[in-house]
Amino acid sequence: MAAKKSGKTLNLAATLDLNEASALRDKLLSMRGNAVSIDASAVERVGTLGAQVLMSAAKTWNQDKLAFTFTKVSDAFQKTMQLIGVDIQPLLAKEIK
């Protein structure tokens, strides 16, 4: 049976800390097999574990040859990712680059 290719959107919580990382992982696992658009427009704080979960998912989706893009990002999200050394530019939707 072929994997579903329809896209899904995930709205991130305001805080991506240790407590949210496990829930985020579970949400992403439930979306596996689908293209995913991440809406990070409400994010106010990002912990390194939350960033790791997102980057691990991006790598997994890449290996599955499915789209994994950030369609909206808050300034706090973008600045924190830069600060911890994560380049999300290749994952940004073309409209927000």
N, C-alpha and C positions, 0 to 999 in steps of 0.2 A: 504494500500500500504506500503510495507516495505521500510525502510530508506536505502539510498544508503550506501554501505560500502567501496566504493573505496577511496583510500587515496589522499590527496591533500597536497601541499607544500605551505607554506607561508614564503616569504622572508621579514624579518623585516627591517625597515628603520634604518638609521644610528643613529638617535636620537629618543628615545621613551620618549617624554616629554608630557606635558599637551596637546599640539596641536596635537600630533600624536595619543594619547590615544583613542580619539573618532573614528578616522579613523580605528585604529586597531580593536576596538570593532566591527565596522561594517563589516570589512573583516572577522573576526572570526565568526560572526553571519551568514554570507553568506556561511560558510563552515560547519555549524552545520549539523550533520547527517553523516559526513564522518570522517574517520581517518585523523589526521592532523600531518604533520611534519613541525616543525618550524626551519627555517634557520636563526640563529642569528649571523652569521659570520661577517656581515657588521656593527653590532651595536657598536657604539663608546660611547654613553651615554644613561643611563637608568634613568628615573625619577620614583618616587614611584607610580604614577598613571599608567604608562605603565606597571610596574611590577604587580600591582594589576589586571589590565585587563588580563594579561597573566595567573596569578594564578587563577583567577576566571574562565577563559576558561578551564584551566587544571581540575578544580573541576567539571565543567559542563560536559566535555568529559568523565571524570571518572564515573559520575553518568549515562551518556548515554552508558557506557560500550564500549567506542570507544577509540582507541589509540590517545594520544596527546604527542608527543615526540619532543625533541630538537635534531636535527640531526647534527647541526653545531653551535658552539657558539664561539664568540670572547672572548679574555681574558678580555676585558673591561666589557662585558656582565656578564661573570661568576663572576668576582671580585665584581662588583656592586651588583649583586644579593646576594652574600655572605655578603657584607657590610650591606645591609638593612635587613638581617636575613631570606632570602628566600633560602631554600635548593632545588636546581633544580636537584640534583643527581638522584633522582628516575625517573625524566622525561627525562634524557639523553639517547640517543640511545646507545645500548650496545657497539658499535664500538668506542665511544669517551669517555667512562668512564675511 
